[in-house]
């Protein structure tokens, strides 16, 4: 059973890749949107449920970047906000910013718990 669409940050992709279960994200989410900066940070080819998108709201992105978080986190938060989608992100400061923007936030541990409960 899929949840719908989610935005993912680099840290979650790296964690799932290191655990060799990156493909399991596609069993939970129908589509995982990846900002361009996240793809650049991750640097590895992703399978079909991952879709690279460009952040459209450049002004919002600039404001978030001024909060002193990484490019991947900034683009992921901006993309989640402009599309009103949940975000998978691990960085504590970035999570706090996302929550202040009233985004639904989860991370590696939350997704692992969801996988565990599913199986």
Buried (B, 14 or more C-beta within 10 A) or exposed (E): EEEEBBBBBBBBBBBBBEEEBBEBBBBBBEBBBBBBBBBBBBEEEBEEBBEEBEBEBEEBBEEBBEBEBBBBBBBBBBBBBBBEBBBBBBBEEBBEBBEEBEBEBBBBEEBBEBBEEEE
